[in-house]
Amino acid sequence: FVEGNVVTPVSEQYLFKTNTKIPKLGIMIVGLGGNNGSTLVAGVLANKLGLTWTDKDGEHKPDYFGSITQSSTVRLGTNAEGRGVYVPFKNMLPMVHPNDLVIGGWDISAHNLADAMVRAKVLDYDLQRQLIPHLETITPLPSIYYPDFIAANQADRANNVLTGSKQDNLNQIRQHIRDFKANNSLDKVIVLWSANTERFSDIVEGVNDTADNLLEAIKNGEDEVSPSTLFAVASILENTSYINGSPQNTFVPGAIELAERHNVFIGGDDFKSGQTKMKSVLVDFLVGAGIKPVSIVSYN
């Protein structure tokens, strides 16, 4: 009991249902031509094709080291001697293998994924050389570009954008999801935001505070409806899970209410795959050493 507040323990029981049939799964990445998107597709292809490459350290083979599902283990229990028994995480439940994923998506740049991979400068040259024929045929769908929400330096690469109103853009994204699912005979699709970090959207009463207001705001072309929120709404309306990999407030109250209404999974607020992860580790180390950083700033 502190200053009129009372903490009451609450216990809730959740039921998780897992299908035993492994679905044919598609991933649609927003920002497919970015460093994350192009490297992911290239990595999956390298594994699927069993490519090897050589650098000054010798020959290398692709693997899924670092993947939680493919490389980690789970403590299942103990044996008769009391020793821990561990099993691969991927064997605990029926799971889609990364090599079986069907990957597509959107980008504001029209570059094919071979050009995007070369521009990203992540993979070794010998591996890039082998992947180029497989990636140069993959081009992203046109994406949503609202300059007010992302850094001005993205304007030069925005040559693959959807036109029309925000309602038009919503309808176009929904159609893209439907077409991708039908053309690839998919059981499920997941939409994954891996595009640029946006500025925060203002939470405005009557605009994005409820599901109905958000849908009406899209229809009216309200300024505070961001591209990531539009993608989230499109995914929800298509009964498609949506994962947000950037730290903006994509899930405004109206988007959350809409997801609950349609019983669609949404989640995520940052991949922490690069700079953000490094900053988190550094802060933990510095605080543990008695140093309290006020701020850490970096630029992509």
C-alpha positions in Angstrom: 0.0 0.0 0.0 1.7 3.2 -1.2 0.0 6.6 -1.5 -3.5 5.1 -2.1 -2.4 2.4 -4.5 -3.1 -1.2 -3.7 -1.3 -4.1 -5.4 -3.5 -7.2 -5.8 -2.1 -10.5 -7.1 -3.9 -11.7 -10.2 -3.7 -15.2 -11.6 -4.9 -16.0 -15.1 -4.8 -19.3 -17.1 -4.0 -19.3 -20.8 -4.6 -22.0 -23.3 -2.2 -22.3 -26.2 -3.3 -24.4 -29.1 -0.8 -25.7 -31.6 -1.8 -27.3 -34.9 0.1 -30.6 -35.6 0.0 -29.9 -39.3 3.0 -27.8 -40.5 1.5 -25.1 -42.8 3.0 -23.8 -46.0 4.1 -20.4 -44.7 4.8 -17.2 -46.5 6.6 -14.2 -45.1 6.0 -10.7 -46.6 8.7 -8.3 -45.5 8.1 -4.5 -45.5 11.5 -3.2 -46.5 12.4 -6.4 -48.5 15.2 -4.6 -50.3 16.9 -3.3 -47.1 19.9 -4.7 -45.4 17.8 -7.0 -43.2 15.4 -8.2 -45.9 18.1 -8.9 -48.6 20.4 -10.6 -46.1 17.6 -12.8 -44.8 16.5 -13.9 -48.3 20.1 -14.5 -49.3 20.8 -16.5 -46.2 17.8 -18.7 -46.6 18.7 -19.3 -50.3 22.3 -20.1 -49.4 21.1 -22.7 -46.9 18.5 -24.1 -49.2 20.9 -24.5 -52.1 23.8 -25.7 -50.0 26.2 -23.1 -51.3 29.8 -22.9 -50.1 32.1 -20.0 -50.4 35.8 -19.3 -49.9 37.6 -16.3 -48.4 41.1 -15.9 -46.9 40.1 -18.2 -44.0 39.1 -21.1 -46.2 35.8 -22.7 -47.2 32.6 -21.9 -45.4 29.2 -23.6 -45.3 25.8 -22.0 -44.5 24.1 -22.9 -41.3 21.4 -21.5 -39.0 23.6 -20.8 -36.0 22.1 -18.0 -34.0 18.5 -19.1 -34.9 16.5 -19.7 -31.7 14.3 -22.3 -33.3 17.0 -24.1 -35.4 20.0 -24.0 -33.1 18.9 -23.7 -29.5 17.9 -26.5 -27.1 15.3 -26.8 -24.4 15.5 -28.6 -21.0 12.9 -31.3 -21.2 13.5 -32.8 -17.8 15.9 -35.1 -16.1 16.9 -38.7 -16.6 17.1 -41.5 -14.0 20.5 -40.2 -12.8 19.1 -36.7 -12.3 21.0 -35.2 -15.2 19.3 -32.7 -17.4 17.8 -33.9 -20.7 17.9 -31.4 -23.5 16.2 -31.5 -26.9 16.4 -29.3 -30.0 13.9 -26.5 -29.7 12.7 -27.2 -33.3 11.7 -30.7 -32.2 9.5 -29.6 -29.3 6.6 -28.6 -31.6 5.8 -29.0 -35.3 7.7 -26.0 -36.9 8.2 -24.7 -40.4 11.8 -25.1 -41.5 13.3 -21.8 -42.8 14.3 -23.4 -46.1 10.6 -24.0 -46.8 9.6 -20.3 -46.3 8.1 -18.5 -49.3 9.4 -14.9 -49.0 8.2 -11.7 -50.7 7.3 -8.2 -49.7 7.5 -4.5 -50.4 10.1 -1.8 -50.7 10.1 1.9 -51.7 13.2 1.1 -53.8 12.7 -0.8 -57.1 16.1 -2.5 -56.9 16.1 -6.3 -57.3 17.4 -8.3 -54.4 20.7 -9.0 -56.1 21.4 -5.2 -56.3 20.2 -4.8 -52.7 22.5 -7.5 -51.4 25.5 -6.0 -53.1 24.6 -2.5 -51.8 24.2 -3.9 -48.3 27.8 -5.2 -48.2 27.0 -7.8 -45.6 27.9 -11.1 -47.3 31.3 -12.2 -48.6 31.9 -11.5 -52.3 32.2 -15.2 -53.3 28.8 -15.9 -51.8 27.3 -12.8 -53.4 28.6 -13.9 -56.8 26.8 -17.3 -56.5 23.6 -15.8 -55.2 23.2 -13.0 -57.8 21.5 -15.2 -60.5 18.9 -16.4 -57.9 18.2 -12.9 -56.4 18.2 -10.7 -59.5 14.8 -12.1 -60.5 13.2 -11.1 -57.2 11.8 -7.5 -57.1 9.8 -6.0 -54.3 6.2 -4.8 -54.6 5.7 -1.1 -54.5 5.4 0.2 -50.9 3.8 3.1 -49.0 5.9 6.2 -48.8 4.9 9.2 -46.6 7.9 11.4 -46.3 6.8 13.0 -43.1 7.3 9.7 -41.2 10.9 8.8 -42.2 14.3 10.4 -42.6 14.7 12.8 -45.6 17.7 10.8 -46.9 15.3 8.1 -48.1 13.7 10.3 -50.7 16.4 9.5 -53.4 15.6 5.8 -53.2 11.8 6.1 -53.2 11.1 5.1 -56.8 8.7 2.2 -56.1 5.8 3.7 -54.3 2.0 3.3 -54.2 -0.1 6.2 -55.3 -3.6 7.3 -54.3 -5.2 8.0 -50.9 -4.5 6.2 -47.7 -7.7 4.2 -48.2 -6.4 3.3 -51.7 -3.0 2.2 -50.2 -4.8 0.1 -47.6 -6.8 -1.7 -50.2 -3.7 -2.2 -52.4 -1.7 -3.8 -49.5 -4.7 -6.1 -48.7 -4.8 -7.2 -52.4 -1.0 -7.8 -52.4 -1.4 -10.1 -49.3 -4.3 -12.0 -51.0 -2.5 -12.4 -54.3 0.7 -13.6 -52.5 -1.2 -16.2 -50.6 -3.2 -17.4 -53.6 -0.3 -17.4 -56.1 1.9 -19.5 -53.8 -0.9 -21.7 -52.5 0.0 -20.7 -48.9 -1.8 -21.8 -45.7 -0.6 -18.8 -43.7 1.1 -15.5 -44.2 3.0 -13.3 -41.8 3.7 -9.7 -42.5 7.0 -8.4 -41.0 8.0 -4.8 -40.7 11.7 -4.4 -41.4 11.6 -1.0 -43.0 12.9 2.4 -41.7 12.1 3.5 -38.2 9.3 6.1 -38.3 8.7 9.1 -36.1 6.1 8.5 -33.4 2.5 9.0 -34.3 0.5 11.4 -32.1 -2.3 9.7 -30.3 -5.3 11.9 -31.3 -8.8 11.5 -29.9 -11.2 10.7 -32.7 -8.3 9.6 -35.0 -6.4 6.6 -33.8 -7.8 6.0 -30.3 -10.3 3.4 -31.3 -10.6 0.8 -34.0 -13.6 2.5 -35.7 -11.9 5.9 -35.5 -8.7 4.5 -37.0 -10.6 3.0 -40.0 -12.5 6.3 -40.5 -9.2 8.2 -40.2 -7.7 6.1 -43.0 -10.8 6.8 -45.1 -10.3 10.5 -44.5 -6.6 10.5 -45.1 -5.6 11.7 -41.6 -2.0 12.8 -41.3 -1.2 10.8 -38.2 -1.8 7.4 -39.8 1.7 6.1 -40.4 2.7 3.6 -43.1 3.5 0.9 -40.5 0.0 1.3 -38.9 -1.5 1.0 -42.4 0.4 -2.2 -43.0 -0.8 -3.5 -39.6 -4.4 -2.6 -40.3 -4.2 -4.3 -43.7 -2.7 -7.4 -42.1 -5.4 -7.5 -39.4 -8.2 -7.2 -42.0 -6.7 -10.1 -44.0 -6.4 -12.2 -40.8 -2.6 -12.2 -41.1 -0.2 -12.0 -38.2 1.9 -8.8 -38.1 5.3 -8.4 -36.5 6.8 -4.9 -36.0 10.6 -4.8 -36.1 11.1 -1.1 -35.4 10.7 1.0 -32.3 7.9 3.4 -33.5 4.4 3.3 -32.0 2.8 1.3 -34.8 0.3 -0.2 -32.5 -1.8 2.8 -31.6 -4.8 2.1 -29.4 -7.1 1.7 -32.4 -4.8 -0.9 -34.1 -4.7 -2.9 -30.9 -8.5 -2.8 -30.5 -8.9 -3.8 -34.2 -6.5 -6.8 -33.7 -8.5 -7.9 -30.6 -11.7 -7.6 -32.5 -10.5 -9.8 -35.4 -8.5 -12.1 -33.1 -5.3 -11.5 -35.1 -1.8 -11.7 -33.5 0.3 -8.6 -33.6 3.5 -8.0 -31.7 7.0 -6.6 -31.6 8.6 -3.1 -31.0 12.2 -3.6 -32.2 14.3 -6.4 -33.7 17.4 -5.3 -31.7 19.4 -7.1 -34.4 22.2 -4.6 -34.8 23.0 -1.2 -33.2 20.1 -1.4 -30.7 21.3 -4.7 -29.4 24.8 -3.4 -29.0 23.6 -0.3 -27.2 21.5 -2.5 -24.8 24.5 -4.7 -24.0 26.8 -1.6 -23.5 24.3 0.1 -21.2 24.0 -3.1 -19.1 27.8 -3.3 -18.9 28.3 0.4 -18.0 25.6 0.4 -15.4 27.1 -2.7 -13.8 30.5 -0.9 -13.7 28.9 2.0 -11.8 28.6 4.3 -14.8 25.1 5.6 -15.6 24.8 6.8 -19.2 22.3 9.6 -19.8 21.9 8.8 -23.5 23.4 6.8 -26.3 22.8 8.1 -29.9 23.7 6.4 -33.2 22.7 6.8 -36.8 22.0 4.2 -39.4 
